[in-house]
C-alpha cells in the first residue's frame, strides 16, 4: 500500500511540473491579450514566445530551488510563501531582461499585473496540489538509533518540522536485538555517536530489508564525500581530497564575486545611503563598524558592517557574541539586523577580495580558538574565503550549533560548484525575509522520554504524532 502511494505521488509530481509550466504561460497569454491588445498573440507572437521562454526557464529554476515541485515535503505556509517570492523574482528578472531589449515597447507595469494574476491562479493550483500530495504521501514509521542526548535532539528537530507523515515508532541503543525491529519500520536514523562497527551492522540490516537509511555525519563521513575511485593494481581504493577548492574553480569563483558584488553595490547604493544617513542622525556615531575577522589561510581582514550597537559596545565587555535581546543593540540596529541590511557593506569586502559572496561566515580569531578547543576540525572552514552567505545560513538557523554549522561549511567546500553558489544565492533571498524559528517546541524533553525505554527495545515506547 505504501509503495503504491509512493508511485502515485511520483506520477502526480510530474503532472504538477507540467501544470505549473502551463499555468504561467496561460496567465502570460491572458494578461497580454486583456491588458495590451485582444489580438496580441496574433500581432506580436514573437514577443509572447520570447517572454514565455524566459518565464518558463526562470520558473523551473526558482520553483526547483524553493522546493515547489515537492510540496509534500513543505508546510502549507512555506509553500505559499515560496510561491509568492518565486513569482516576484520571476517577473522582476524578466522585467530587468526586458530593459536590455529595445524592441520591447510595451508598458512595463504589465509585470506588476502578471504578479497578481500568477499569484491568484498558480496559488489556487498550489493549494490543490499541496492537499493532494499530503494525502498521497504515505505515513512512514521511523526508528532512531543512538544515545539519549542525540536522540532527544533529533526528535526535537523532527517536531519542529511538524511533518505529519513521519511516525517515530522506536528509539534504542541496543544493537543486539535490532534486526527484528528494523523489519517493522520504513526508515532508520543512525546517530553519530554509534560506533563504526555497529554502523556497518545497521547498514547491512537496512540493505537486506530494503529500508531507507539516514546517518548523522561526522567529519570523517564528510571527508569521504566526493572521493575519487583509483586502483592499486587490481585493488580499488578511494582517494580523498583535502578541504579546498581547485585553482580553476577559484578563478571562476572570483569572477563570479566581482560581477555579483559590483551589480549589488550599484543597485543597493540608494538603500545604503539612506541607512548611512539614519545611523549618523541617530547618535552622531560612526556609520560603519569595522571588526577583525579571519578568512582563508587564517588571514585577518577588516569586516565592514553598518553599526547596530552603541558606540564602543565592547569596550567594557570584550569579545562577546550578541544575544537576541542584547541591550547594546540600538532600536535602529534591531531593524537593520532583522532585515539583514547591516550586512550590505560586506559587498565592498567581496570586491576587495577579502571575502566571497558564498562561503563560511567569517569568525573572529578569538572565537575560532574557543570553538577549536571543543571541535578541532573547526579550523578546516578557513581553507576557503569567508562569505556573506553560505550553506549553513540557508539550511541552518541562527541557533544551529557551531558543530552543525561546521558540517554545512565543510560539505559546501567538498561539493563546491558555480551552480551551488547560484543556488545558495537564490535561497538566501528567501531566508532574508524569514524570521528565526522560535525555540521551545519541545519544552520538556525529559517528560517526552518518561515513557520511552532508551536502553533497549523489549519495553520500547511508541511515539505518535
Steps between C-alpha positions, in 0.01 A plus 500: 500500500779743594689416181183556296453843662864589436461416130184708478665805653795470261262499204311798644827693546570474125146621428560782748803627302299492175212684667723777635665553158160510330349741754783754490473510120121518519512801733754668270270446200197619698661821627658598167171451317282680753733781610677587173301371207232237453690369196844538655605142430414529129668840465809452719548125532881546501485709821266249663735212414799700629327577831363145523845344459663730758221453756489122456874465554491730805200312639685168479807653672316676787230236555761223513728698734213584738359145496168578331529184292499295825217653700450186710823590684393856580255660741200685358633837620843441346341385172301822460795715607733323255246541220454872561874567519564290185240693301644835610855391408388356164329824398774725640764302307290508181445875543875552543574297185235696307693822573778364281259435210421818306228323301292466818286814463214407732436646848705313756231525766375190323733302727324631811167382356659165418608458863138538616351267236770236547475503877122452488494231229817312595409546867171316447686211335764498776232463769339213307834334426619532861186332632519218244869433563452500878214253461702274268813510717518177701561517875845356566600334826838614622762347727774712660814320617734681735574620850245701693641852449524486120171310468327777695654760271380319184146461635501872584599581140232268357234660719600844375439383143143404593504227236188292561619232258773387740415277795789449745437139601817378675807649662784285628871444551491121539654364180469130588120485461483754219428283196154389610384859534647632176244285317219696670606847382546677166792728583796485738702792639847421635654755737866600476576359846451137384829309462618434142486122544132529596432739210623230260259254658206743479576586136502129411168446679339795319627387159377145562154625599485777235464781756583866447799598713613840632836545672590809702849570360827552682790695350644168375180430303507849345864453400393186311255693278618568143773238541649367175543137404857393420684168489807343652555243226170308518398636842236780510587791732332832571704819477378766742579858404578766759254766608585744223384635162712446187679793332270501195188509714648778715551714187136449392382569854697828510348614168155412635573703816612809308196497270239438773652740755528779239137457395381492861696813598352693205141383558508527881693830524182712557398273790851508645501882483167524687621256769824697541308827551267336755790358705686832501193700598409253779800549731763684293730198527690320226295355213708190439613248756837346417606179665791260455383170355680195358474388139689237294842382618425656842556847355346786697309781330266784598136405460260786416150517646254778570531576870205353694631538857576795722839665455786299658263212584783255580719743690382363834395145409772390258418249221148371568251343260188715461178357647145544371414767761846649538464843670796630299298486176333830407130513393611578143756221527230245578321593179820480298586159649153354447501610133873411453561854369798530735684246280486707177846665537654153477459519123795742522697225677414266214608752236830551687561124499488441875172310477289304255127526433456139617714329761526430873410805709812680630569458871724695732831335586401495869190290433679273254750413773216440749302278261816311397553393862172305483500424125857464364371482140355853527817637339423315174235756407771764440632298205288728275403868509234603747163588346203732544271198484554126499348156525482530880302825466236369257458150648584573862367759742648763727465251786664211310793364702856592391567129432204469261590829330851364456360189330304718256810708426714193436232344281496822298878491453497131397212548253580849369383600153386824337147356477506433874596865560208615282259270683617625842469861379138440391419325828652792692239734350237279661651469849560878523126551551445207739501582869703254705295201621399528863656266752325272744283282280597218731500681834576198714696229322529304822120470518494383139737214587335387823306229321786405266755231581819617329704216645334229293202408288338233717284766668540760232259790496320615188479869417225604263449844349 
